[in-house]
Every structure is written in structure tokens, then in C-alpha cells.
């Protein structure tokens, strides 16, 4: 056996199959019908494997959310705050519009108020995701594009919030003109000096 192939071999395949099965099951039947047993059947693994690794469907959904976002939403580094935020907005909108991520987001919005474990998983996802995306803002501060003390999380929320509002609630188009408008408004807001700031 090649020692270089051992680390993560079967474990990585199980994880990949479970995450793919979770996303497919969410897109097909929504969160209410999701169970570790159904995911195991769909992934072709034993349910005890999933229970040992994740324990709950909420933890499995959290990992699926993080994995999918990590694959589809990169952290751009073009050297321009405006361009980086626009690229982030485009990739986030494209990811959020897919059937599986849309189903996941709708499930969290509908179920989290009544399901504390799902609410906690969603909170962990957004805490991690916003921290990653916040690197865009930190780099802009270091380049001198925006003021020291600008809150990275608030900037990212201001860009991503309108996207999710449209996709989840209003159903209005999330096209490039909309994304450019949102990013332009955010960038103008954080680069403009407020009265009294000198």
C-alpha cells in the first residue's frame, strides 16, 4: 500500500459522499424530511458512521454549508475593495441561488426560530463565513483605502444582506446591475468621511 495515499482516504470519501447526499436531500425534500438515516442511505454508508462523525443532522448541515460555501465562494484579492466586494457578491449570489443552498437557507429561515440546534449551527456558519470574508475589509484598511476601525463584519453584512433578502423574501432579480449598485453604495458609504471626522 502506498503510504502517501492512506491519510484521509476512506474518511475523505465518506465525508464527500455524506455532504453531497445532504445537499441533494435538502434540495429534494427540504430540512423537515432530512435525517442521518436518509443521508446514509443516499450516500451508501452506514448510519452509525454518520452518527459517530457528526452526531446530529444540524452538525452535518453545518459542515455541508461550510463546505459548499468554501468551494463556491472564494475570498478575492484584486487589490481593490470595490472589485473584491463585487466578486464576493457575485459568487455568493450564484451559490445562494442553487437549489440545494436555497433549500438550506429557506430551512434555516423557517425552522431556526423553533429549532435551537439548527439556529446554533446557522450562527456558527455565519460567524465563520463572515470572519473569512472580512479579510477583504482588513486588506483594504491595510492598503489605506478605508479608515482604521471599519467593522469588517458590518461591511460584509451590508453587501450580502440585500442578496439574501431578495432571494429569500421578495423574489426580485439579483442581477449584475443590482450587485454593482449594492457594492457601489457600500463602498461609497465607508470611504466617505463623516461630518467632524476631518
C-alpha positions, 0 to 999 in steps of 0.5 A, spaced: 500 500 500 502 506 498 503 510 504 502 517 501 495 515 499 492 512 506 491 519 510 484 521 509 482 516 504 476 512 506 474 518 511 475 523 505 470 519 501 465 518 506 465 525 508 464 527 500 459 522 499 455 524 506 455 532 504 453 531 497 447 526 499 445 532 504 445 537 499 441 533 494 436 531 500 435 538 502 434 540 495 429 534 494 425 534 500 427 540 504 430 540 512 423 537 515 424 530 511 432 530 512 435 525 517 442 521 518 438 515 516 436 518 509 443 521 508 446 514 509 442 511 505 443 516 499 450 516 500 451 508 501 454 508 508 452 506 514 448 510 519 452 509 525 458 512 521 454 518 520 452 518 527 459 517 530 462 523 525 457 528 526 452 526 531 446 530 529 443 532 522 444 540 524 452 538 525 452 535 518 448 541 515 453 545 518 459 542 515 455 541 508 454 549 508 461 550 510 463 546 505 459 548 499 460 555 501 468 554 501 468 551 494 463 556 491 465 562 494 472 564 494 475 570 498 478 575 492 484 579 492 484 584 486 487 589 490 481 593 490 475 593 495 470 595 490 472 589 485 473 584 491 466 586 494 463 585 487 466 578 486 464 576 493 457 578 491 457 575 485 459 568 487 455 568 493 449 570 489 450 564 484 451 559 490 445 562 494 441 561 488 442 553 487 437 549 489 440 545 494 443 552 498 436 555 497 433 549 500 438 550 506 437 557 507 429 557 506 430 551 512 434 555 516 429 561 515 423 557 517 425 552 522 431 556 526 426 560 530 423 553 533 429 549 532 435 551 537 440 546 534 439 548 527 439 556 529 446 554 533 449 551 527 446 557 522 450 562 527 456 558 527 456 558 519 455 565 519 460 567 524 465 563 520 463 565 513 463 572 515 470 572 519 473 569 512 470 574 508 472 580 512 479 579 510 477 583 504 475 589 509 482 588 513 486 588 506 483 594 504 484 598 511 491 595 510 492 598 503 489 605 506 483 605 502 478 605 508 479 608 515 482 604 521 476 601 525 471 599 519 467 593 522 469 588 517 463 584 519 458 590 518 461 591 511 460 584 509 453 584 512 451 590 508 453 587 501 450 580 502 444 582 506 440 585 500 442 578 496 439 574 501 433 578 502 431 578 495 432 571 494 429 569 500 423 574 501 421 578 495 423 574 489 426 580 485 432 579 480 439 579 483 442 581 477 449 584 475 446 591 475 443 590 482 450 587 485 454 593 482 449 598 485 449 594 492 457 594 492 457 601 489 453 604 495 457 600 500 463 602 498 461 609 497 458 609 504 465 607 508 470 611 504 466 617 505 468 621 511 463 623 516 461 630 518 467 632 524 471 626 522 476 631 518 
